[in-house]
Structures are given as C-alpha cells and as structure tokens.
C-alpha cells in the first residue's frame, strides 16, 4: 500500500521480524498467511471435534429416551392386564431398565471425562474472552485504516464464534439430558410392578440433574454464560470508548 510515497505493508497480523518487512514483504506475507491458515485449521478441527462428540452424546441420549418411553410395550401391557406370564414380563422389563441405566451411566461418565479434558480451555476462553473481544472490536472502531479495521473485526468475529460454539454445545447437551425426565413420565409406568416403579423414580431423580460442560467447575457453559460474556464485553467497550474520546 502506498501513502504519500511511503510503503505500508499489508499483512494478516502485526508480527515482529529481525529484518525490514518492506524489503522482504512477500516472504513475510507467505509466512503470516501460512501461520494464519495453521491457526484456523487447528481451531476449526478442535471446534468440529467438540461439536461432533457433543452431537453424538445428544443422539445417544435421544435414543435412550425412546428406549425408556417404549420400555413397556403393547404386548407387555396386555400380558400384565390379563395376568399372562406376569412375573416373566416384569422381570424382562426390569432387565431392560437395568440396561438403560447402564447406558445412562456410561454416557454420564463420557460427558464428565470430556468435560475434564476441555474444562481448562473453556475457563481460559471465558476469563479472557471478554477482554479480547472488547479490545478487538474497540481497535476496529478507532483505527483509520480500512484494512486494519476489517482485520480486527474478523478477529472479533472469530473470538465471539469460538465462545458461542462452546456455550451452544453445553446448552445442547444439557437440554437433551433433561428430556429423559419427560421420557420416563411418558412411559406406561402405571402397568409396572412396585420394584420397577421405584427404579424409574430413582432414575428420574438422577436425570433431573443434567449433563453439563463447565469452565473447570467454576461456570456452566450454556447460552446464559454466552449472554453474560457479551454483556460484559459491551460494558468494557463502552468504558474504553468513553475514556478514549474524553
């Protein structure tokens, strides 16, 4: 870029080099473009992995809900009402219910272990997210150069989307795990024996505590947390904007 006979190199980000970036512009451009692509690929791969794992858990929970709703089939109801093989039918229902409980415990363990792995990155994103989001959008509004404004604006969008997808994954997981309570209620539990009803009641009390992704145990990652990040960033932005122009 030429401004009043002064060459201003346009690069993806402002990096330090032990040489003149103007004289070695194309080398610096290739290097920064390569590094930008690497960072985008890493973040994209991590986000897709998190989303894929979460969607898999949500689908398993949905299938588990269907299994709970149909645990007492039409044939089971007929046998119980008519008293045909009633003991065997109730035993079969309890065996199926035990398998459902084992599957639910396995899904809970998988969600907990995945949360242990991603807890620290989520915590760092939440703690520094508001600060970086504020700084990038503030810089985009005060710089005079259009190229720099667009560059910081896209950085702002990438930071916002990263936090949004983490909170969205947590919200989806929590919502799908909470639907199991309704699935238990929709099952024809009135036909079951007392032992089965007690087991269903215990399972219902367990499903009322949803699966959650947390920021290392300090904060639950959901859309409410994303809203708080946006609100905090907006307050910081107004503060900086007022201080800058006053």
Phi, psi and omega in degrees: 000133183249125178224110181054049178063017177249127182275124177244110182290134177260113183232159181302324177209164182273099179251156178267138179227147179280019179215172181285119182292335180289315181290329180246044187300312186292326176294316178296322180295316179297317181296313182291325176295320178295314180294322177297318179296320179298315180296317179298317180295319180296311180295321179295319180294317180296317180295319179294323178296314179298316181293319181296317179296318180295317179296324177296316177298319180296319179294320177297320178294324178294316177297321178297322177296318176297322179295322179293317182297327183257019183294329175252099185282177178297319179295322177297319179297317180297317180296320181291318181294318182276350180076023180269119180049046186295318181294314179297321179296315179295323177295320177296320177297317180293323177295317177297322180293322177297320177296322178296319179296320178297319178295320179295319178295322178295316178296321178296320179293318179297316179296321180293317180293321177294323178294325177296325181287317186265000184297314181296312176301321178296321179296316179295320178298320181288318183293312184267351183300313181298321181293310182292321177298317180296314183295319182291316181288328177293316179297323179296332182271341185256339180287148183274333184282128181296321180298315179294324178298315179294322180297313179289329178294318178291327174296319177299316180296319181294319178294319181294318180293323180299313179292322181298315182293323176296316179291324179294319177300316178296322179293317179297316180297317180296317181296317182292325179289330180286337181291344180295331177298316177294326179295321178296319181292328181285340178295150180282064185289343180294337179276347185281163177280177186295321180298316179295320179297320179295317179297318178297322179294319177295318178296321179296319178295327178287321182287345177287348172261103189287158170292142183218147165262133181235156175276076180060032178084353182273333187208140177278129180273107176209184183293334176293322176293321177297320177297322179292324176297314180297319180295316180294319179297320179295321178294317177297320180297315178298322179295312179296318182297318179293317179294324183291318185266357175252000000 
